[in-house]
Amino acid sequence: MKKYSDSEIVNEFLNKASEKEAYLQDISSSPKIQKILESFGKNPEELEDMYWKLMACGVDDRVAKKIIKKPKLLKKYLQMKSDGISDLEVAHRFIK
């Protein structure tokens, strides 16, 4: 197994972060996504927070991306949050 230096690890982390940022910006430019966000009083910049909250609550990367990318799932997520459901419970419902 190859050993990685600290600088290699940091560079890999920064590359992944840049890829995520570009991905999230691409999603937030979708008119359908913008319309859903607007209907819940959210702005496109908040997608990144939603993504990281889902990840922090145990949702894997693939599922978190799917939730914020697909209008139907994003609407469901935002509706649960507006109903006062906790981040952990929301994540649990998407995982099961």
C-alpha positions as CSV (number, residue, x, y, z in Angstrom):
1,M,0.0,0.0,0.0
2,K,1.4,3.4,-1.0
3,K,2.1,5.9,1.7
4,Y,1.0,9.4,1.0
5,S,2.7,12.5,2.2
6,D,0.8,15.2,4.2
7,S,1.0,17.5,1.2
8,E,-0.4,14.8,-1.1
9,I,-3.3,14.3,1.2
10,V,-4.0,18.0,1.5
11,N,-3.9,18.5,-2.3
12,E,-6.3,15.6,-2.8
13,F,-8.7,17.0,-0.2
14,L,-8.5,20.4,-1.9
15,N,-9.1,18.9,-5.4
16,K,-12.2,17.0,-4.1
17,A,-13.5,20.2,-2.4
18,S,-13.1,22.1,-5.7
19,E,-15.0,19.4,-7.6
20,K,-17.8,19.5,-5.0
21,E,-18.0,23.3,-5.2
22,A,-18.3,23.2,-9.0
23,Y,-20.9,20.4,-8.8
24,L,-23.0,22.4,-6.3
25,Q,-22.8,25.5,-8.4
26,D,-23.9,23.6,-11.5
27,I,-26.9,22.2,-9.6
28,S,-27.8,25.6,-8.2
29,S,-28.0,27.1,-11.7
30,S,-30.9,24.8,-12.7
31,P,-34.1,26.8,-13.1
32,K,-36.1,23.9,-11.5
33,I,-33.9,23.8,-8.5
34,Q,-34.0,27.6,-8.2
35,K,-37.8,27.6,-8.3
36,I,-38.0,24.9,-5.6
37,L,-35.5,26.8,-3.4
38,E,-37.4,30.0,-3.9
39,S,-40.7,28.4,-2.9
40,F,-39.2,27.5,0.5
41,G,-37.5,30.9,0.9
42,K,-34.0,29.5,0.3
43,N,-31.3,30.7,-2.1
44,P,-29.0,28.6,-4.3
45,E,-26.0,29.3,-2.0
46,E,-27.7,27.2,0.7
47,L,-27.4,24.0,-1.3
48,E,-23.9,23.5,0.0
49,D,-25.1,23.7,3.6
50,M,-27.9,21.2,2.9
51,Y,-25.4,18.9,1.3
52,W,-23.0,19.1,4.2
53,K,-25.8,18.7,6.8
54,L,-26.9,15.5,5.1
55,M,-23.4,14.2,5.0
56,A,-22.8,15.1,8.7
57,C,-26.0,13.2,9.6
58,G,-24.8,10.0,8.0
59,V,-26.0,10.2,4.4
60,D,-23.3,9.1,1.9
61,D,-22.0,11.4,-0.8
62,R,-24.0,9.7,-3.6
63,V,-27.3,10.0,-1.8
64,A,-26.7,13.6,-0.6
65,K,-25.9,14.6,-4.2
66,K,-29.1,12.9,-5.4
67,I,-31.2,14.7,-2.8
68,I,-30.1,18.1,-3.8
69,K,-30.0,17.4,-7.5
70,K,-33.4,15.8,-8.1
71,P,-36.2,18.4,-7.8
72,K,-38.7,15.8,-6.3
73,L,-36.2,14.8,-3.5
74,L,-35.1,18.4,-2.9
75,K,-38.7,19.4,-2.4
76,K,-39.3,16.5,-0.1
77,Y,-36.2,17.4,1.9
78,L,-37.2,21.1,2.2
79,Q,-40.7,20.2,3.2
80,M,-39.5,17.9,6.0
81,K,-37.2,20.7,7.2
82,S,-40.0,23.3,7.1
83,D,-42.2,20.8,9.1
84,G,-39.6,21.0,11.8
85,I,-38.1,17.6,11.4
86,S,-34.5,17.4,12.7
87,D,-31.5,16.9,10.4
88,L,-30.9,13.5,11.9
89,E,-34.5,12.3,11.3
90,V,-34.5,13.7,7.7
91,A,-31.2,11.8,7.0
92,H,-32.7,8.6,8.5
93,R,-35.8,8.8,6.3
94,F,-33.7,9.2,3.2
95,I,-31.3,6.3,4.2
96,K,-34.0,3.7,4.9
